[in-house]
Amino acid sequence: MNTIKHNLFTAAIAVASIVAPSFATAAQLSSDAKSAIPKEIQQLIVVDYRAMQNSSAAMEMKDRVLPPELKRFETALKSSGLKVDSDADVLAFAAFRDAAGQGTRTVGIAQGQFHTREIMAHFTKDKVKPVMLRNNAIYPMGTSGMSVVFLNQTTMVFGDREAVKEAMDARDGMTADFLANGDMVNEMAAVDSKAVWSLLDAKGTQTMMKSVLGDAAQLTDYDTVSNRMKSSRYTMDFQNGVKFDMAVVMSDTLTAATAATLMKGISIMKKTSGSPLEKSALDQTTIDSNAGTLTVDYSSSDSQFASLLTSPLFQSVVK
């Protein structure tokens, strides 16, 4: 498994749109949630449901490009008896390298005010029995093949059983957790005031940027740039239309400037062959570099973004 999703837009809005949201201002993770994320994180996506309820663009995006893995998570959550549309405030997905170093696992974390007694009664009625891992009761989630464990009444962890077990190992201090990853923790401080945000490590950043750049990733200059990508972060906001901001941290100022030049070149090429709508979208995108960081900023109205979803340009980005 690679990162949760390797492009600028798909994962953030798709995750944000899994359930009908309500009201809040930021998607911040609690200490309990952070402790259940293993240190070797490759990508973390965090969504505030309650900031999304009025975004028609987000809902339409979900219908078009919800990744299969996240759709599976959604189905499993609903089949577990958890009322995700009313109980969940924040949802996070973390892709991390497994303990054996053989690949990447994904775990989900939901925060809210969960009616755990009702959920446990649902499990009891259906004769669902947990597997105990130390003091953690790990319950199977229906026929999905996934499992869930409640850390307390406000935080639950779910995913494939092995992913959940590794999350519990981190939470119980058997292995290092997210809070021991100083680079990621520092990056988080720059984004967790937003409704949707994501962090990627060096490998995750390289994979994402290769997907975004397309054919340009075959250029010799890109190899030099790729090897100097340290991390990246992006945010999305839906309060007044759609706003997307991405920052890719490079090893030095020259590399960031080179990456910006590559992306600007791609933008110019797309403009020559795109529709008026696509050209307008590119005109609303600002690409720059500053102090060793490549920045990409995009904004539009909900209606403009909804129209862009059907364009060839957008389809090439999210494929």
C-alpha positions in Angstrom: 0.0 0.0 0.0 1.3 3.5 -0.8 0.1 6.7 0.7 -3.6 7.1 1.2 -3.9 9.1 -2.0 -1.2 10.6 -4.2 -2.6 13.8 -5.5 -3.5 17.3 -4.3 -7.2 17.2 -4.0 -8.8 13.8 -3.9 -8.0 12.4 -0.5 -8.7 15.6 1.5 -12.2 16.3 0.1 -13.1 12.6 -0.3 -12.4 11.9 3.4 -14.1 15.1 4.4 -17.3 14.0 2.6 -17.7 10.5 4.0 -20.5 11.6 6.3 -22.8 14.6 6.6 -20.9 17.0 8.7 -21.9 19.5 11.4 -20.1 22.5 12.9 -16.5 23.3 14.1 -13.6 25.4 13.2 -10.5 23.1 13.2 -9.5 19.4 12.9 -7.3 19.0 15.9 -6.2 15.6 17.2 -6.4 14.9 20.9 -3.4 13.5 22.8 -5.1 10.1 22.9 -5.5 10.1 19.1 -1.8 11.1 18.5 -0.6 8.4 20.9 -2.4 5.8 18.8 -0.5 6.7 15.6 2.8 4.9 15.1 5.9 7.1 14.7 6.8 5.9 11.2 4.0 7.9 9.6 4.0 8.3 5.8 0.8 10.3 5.5 -1.7 11.7 7.9 -5.1 13.2 6.7 -7.3 14.9 9.3 -10.8 16.2 8.6 -13.3 18.3 10.7 -16.7 17.0 9.7 -18.5 19.9 11.3 -16.8 22.4 9.0 -18.0 20.6 5.9 -21.8 20.5 6.0 -22.5 23.4 3.7 -19.9 22.4 1.0 -21.7 21.2 -2.1 -18.3 20.9 -3.8 -17.0 18.5 -1.1 -20.1 16.4 -1.4 -19.9 16.2 -5.1 -16.2 15.3 -4.9 -16.9 12.5 -2.6 -19.4 11.0 -5.0 -16.9 11.1 -7.9 -13.6 10.1 -6.4 -13.9 8.6 -2.9 -10.9 6.1 -2.8 -12.0 2.5 -2.5 -10.1 2.0 0.8 -11.8 5.0 2.4 -15.2 3.8 1.1 -14.5 0.5 2.8 -13.7 2.3 6.0 -17.0 4.2 5.7 -19.0 1.1 5.2 -17.4 -0.6 8.2 -18.0 2.3 10.5 -21.7 2.3 9.6 -22.1 -1.5 10.0 -20.5 -1.3 13.5 -23.5 0.5 14.9 -21.7 3.8 15.2 -23.8 6.8 14.2 -21.1 8.6 12.3 -23.3 11.4 11.0 -24.1 12.6 14.5 -21.4 11.3 16.8 -18.1 11.9 14.9 -16.5 15.4 15.0 -13.0 14.6 13.6 -11.8 11.8 11.5 -8.1 11.0 10.8 -6.4 8.4 8.5 -2.8 7.5 9.0 -0.6 5.5 6.6 2.4 4.2 8.4 5.2 1.7 7.8 4.5 -1.5 9.5 6.7 -2.8 12.3 8.3 -5.5 10.1 9.3 -2.9 7.5 7.4 -4.9 4.8 4.9 -2.2 3.7 2.4 0.4 4.8 -0.7 0.0 6.8 -3.6 2.4 7.3 -5.5 3.1 10.5 -8.5 5.4 11.1 -9.2 7.4 14.2 -12.5 9.0 15.0 -13.1 11.6 17.7 -16.5 12.7 19.0 -19.0 11.9 21.8 -19.7 8.2 21.2 -22.6 6.4 22.7 -20.4 3.5 23.7 -23.1 1.7 25.8 -25.4 1.6 22.8 -22.6 0.4 20.6 -21.5 -2.3 23.1 -25.2 -3.4 23.4 -25.3 -3.6 19.6 -22.2 -5.9 19.7 -23.7 -8.0 22.4 -27.0 -8.4 20.6 -25.1 -9.6 17.5 -22.8 -11.8 19.7 -19.7 -10.0 18.6 -16.8 -10.9 20.9 -13.6 -8.9 21.2 -10.0 -10.1 20.9 -8.0 -8.8 23.9 -4.6 -7.2 23.5 -3.4 -6.4 26.9 -6.3 -4.2 28.2 -7.6 -3.3 24.8 -10.8 -5.0 23.6 -10.6 -5.2 19.8 -14.0 -5.8 18.1 -14.6 -7.0 14.6 -16.7 -4.6 12.5 -19.3 -6.7 10.8 -18.3 -8.6 7.7 -15.8 -5.9 6.6 -12.7 -7.7 7.9 -11.9 -4.6 9.9 -11.7 -4.1 13.7 -12.4 -1.3 16.2 -11.2 -0.4 19.7 -12.5 2.4 21.9 -9.7 4.2 23.7 -12.4 6.0 25.8 -15.8 7.6 25.2 -14.4 10.2 22.8 -11.8 8.3 20.7 -11.9 5.1 18.6 -9.4 3.4 16.4 -10.4 1.3 13.5 -8.9 -0.5 10.5 -7.5 -3.9 9.6 -6.8 -5.9 12.7 -3.0 -5.8 12.3 -3.0 -2.1 11.8 -5.2 -1.6 14.9 -2.8 -3.8 16.9 0.2 -1.7 15.8 -1.7 1.4 16.8 -2.4 -0.1 20.2 1.3 -1.0 20.6 2.2 2.6 20.0 -0.5 3.9 22.4 0.6 1.5 25.1 4.3 2.4 24.8 5.4 -0.8 23.3 6.6 1.1 20.2 7.3 4.8 19.5 4.2 6.9 18.6 3.6 10.0 16.5 4.6 12.3 19.3 8.2 10.9 19.0 8.3 12.1 15.4 9.6 15.6 15.9 9.6 16.6 12.3 5.9 15.7 11.8 4.8 17.2 15.1 6.5 20.5 14.1 4.8 20.4 10.6 1.4 19.8 12.3 1.6 23.0 14.2 1.4 24.9 10.8 -1.8 23.2 9.6 -4.0 21.8 12.4 -6.1 25.0 12.7 -7.7 24.1 9.3 -10.8 22.1 8.6 -8.9 19.6 6.4 -5.1 19.0 6.6 -2.5 16.5 5.6 1.1 15.8 6.4 3.5 13.6 4.3 7.0 12.5 5.0 9.8 12.5 2.4 8.8 9.3 0.6 5.1 10.2 0.6 5.9 13.7 -0.7 8.0 12.2 -3.6 5.2 9.9 -4.6 2.6 12.6 -4.5 4.6 15.1 -6.5 5.5 12.5 -9.1 1.8 11.9 -9.6 1.0 15.6 -9.7 3.8 16.4 -12.2 3.0 13.6 -14.6 5.3 13.5 -17.6 7.5 16.2 -16.2 8.6 13.8 -13.5 10.6 12.0 -16.2 12.9 15.0 -16.6 16.4 14.9 -15.3 15.8 18.0 -13.2 13.0 16.3 -11.4 15.3 13.5 -10.1 17.5 16.1 -8.5 14.5 17.9 -7.0 12.8 14.7 -5.8 15.8 13.5 -3.8 15.7 16.8 -1.9 12.1 16.7 -0.8 11.9 16.5 3.0 8.2 16.7 3.7 5.0 18.4 2.7 1.7 19.6 4.1 -1.6 20.8 2.6 -4.8 22.3 3.8 -8.3 22.8 2.5 -11.0 25.2 3.6 -14.6 25.5 2.5 -15.9 28.4 4.4 -15.9 30.8 1.4 -15.7 28.6 -1.7 -12.8 26.2 -2.0 -9.3 27.1 -0.9 -6.3 24.8 -1.2 -2.8 25.5 0.1 0.2 23.2 -0.2 3.8 23.6 1.0 6.6 21.2 0.1 9.7 21.6 2.2 13.0 21.2 0.3 16.6 20.8 1.5 17.6 24.2 0.1 16.4 27.4 -1.5 17.7 26.5 -5.0 15.8 23.2 -5.1 12.6 24.9 -4.1 13.0 27.4 -6.8 13.7 24.7 -9.4 10.6 22.8 -8.3 8.5 26.0 -8.6 9.9 26.5 -12.1 9.0 23.0 -13.2 5.4 23.4 -11.9 5.0 26.8 -13.5 6.1 25.2 -16.8 3.5 22.5 -16.5 0.9 25.1 -15.8 1.8 27.0 -18.9 1.6 23.8 -21.0 -1.8 22.9 -19.6 -3.1 26.4 -20.4 -2.3 26.0 -24.1 -4.5 22.9 -24.4 -7.1 23.3 -21.7 -10.7 24.6 -21.9 -11.6 28.1 -20.8 -12.7 26.6 -17.4 -9.4 24.8 -17.0 -7.4 27.9 -18.0 -9.4 29.9 -15.4 -8.5 27.3 -12.7 -4.9 27.6 -13.5 -5.1 31.3 -13.4 -6.4 31.0 -9.9 -3.4 28.9 -8.9 -0.3 30.6 -7.6 3.0 28.7 -7.6 6.0 30.2 -5.8 9.0 29.3 -3.5 10.2 30.9 -0.3 13.1 30.0 2.0 13.4 26.5 0.7 9.7 25.8 0.5 7.6 25.3 -2.7 4.1 26.7 -2.3 0.9 26.1 -4.3 -2.3 28.0 -3.6 -5.6 27.6 -5.3 -9.0 29.2 -4.6 -12.4 29.2 -6.4 -16.1 29.4 -5.7 -18.1 26.2 -5.0 -19.8 26.4 -8.4 -16.5 26.9 -10.3 -14.9 23.9 -8.4 -18.0 21.7 -9.1 -17.7 22.5 -12.8 -14.0 21.7 -12.7 -14.7 18.2 -11.5 -15.9 17.1 -14.9 -12.9 18.6 -16.8 -10.2 16.5 -18.5 -7.6 18.5 -16.5 -9.1 17.5 -13.2 -9.5 13.9 -14.2 -5.8 13.8 -15.1 -4.9 15.1 -11.6 -7.0 12.6 -9.7 -6.5 9.5 -11.8 
